[in-house]
């Protein structure tokens, strides 16, 4: 089972949920952007977590 990672990209105004196999490619795509990468091990509710992280991104813009 691979880990789930979230990339919170302020420049793209988006939260991306990716697994380990996609992580390197996504990091390259967001190179130079203001972003945070979060590893979310053993977390089952990926959709809820993504929504929470999107709200954090909105707070940053206030």
C-alpha positions as CSV (number, residue, x, y, z in Angstrom):
1,X,0.0,0.0,0.0
2,X,1.5,3.3,-1.0
3,X,1.4,6.5,1.0
4,X,-1.0,9.4,0.2
5,X,0.5,12.8,-0.1
6,X,-1.1,16.2,-0.4
7,X,0.5,19.1,-2.3
8,X,-1.0,22.4,-1.3
9,X,0.1,24.8,-4.0
10,X,-0.6,28.5,-3.2
11,X,0.4,29.6,-6.8
12,X,-2.1,27.2,-8.4
13,X,-4.7,27.7,-5.6
14,X,-5.2,24.0,-5.5
15,X,-4.7,20.9,-3.3
16,X,-3.6,17.8,-5.1
17,X,-3.9,14.3,-3.5
18,X,-1.2,12.0,-5.0
19,X,0.3,8.6,-4.2
20,X,4.0,7.8,-4.0
21,X,4.2,6.9,-7.7
22,X,3.0,10.4,-8.7
23,X,4.8,12.4,-6.1
24,X,8.1,13.1,-8.0
25,X,6.2,14.2,-11.2
26,X,3.9,16.5,-9.2
27,X,6.9,18.1,-7.4
28,X,8.5,18.8,-10.7
29,X,5.3,20.4,-12.1
30,X,5.2,22.7,-9.1
31,X,8.9,23.5,-8.9
32,X,9.3,27.2,-8.1
33,X,5.8,27.5,-6.7
34,X,4.9,28.3,-3.1
35,X,3.7,24.9,-1.9
36,X,3.6,22.5,1.0
37,X,3.8,18.7,0.8
38,X,2.0,16.7,3.5
39,X,2.3,12.9,4.0
40,X,-0.9,11.5,5.3
41,X,-0.1,7.9,6.4
42,X,-2.9,5.5,7.2
43,X,-5.6,8.1,6.8
44,X,-8.8,6.7,5.3
45,X,-10.9,9.7,4.5
46,X,-8.9,11.3,1.7
47,X,-11.8,13.4,0.4
48,X,-12.5,15.0,3.8
49,X,-8.8,15.7,4.3
50,X,-8.5,17.3,0.9
51,X,-11.5,19.6,1.7
52,X,-9.8,20.6,5.0
53,X,-6.6,21.5,3.3
54,X,-8.5,23.5,0.7
55,X,-10.0,25.6,3.5
56,X,-6.5,26.2,4.9
57,X,-5.4,27.4,1.5
58,X,-8.4,29.9,1.5
59,X,-7.4,31.2,4.9
60,X,-3.9,32.0,3.5
61,X,-5.4,34.4,1.0
62,X,-7.4,36.4,3.6
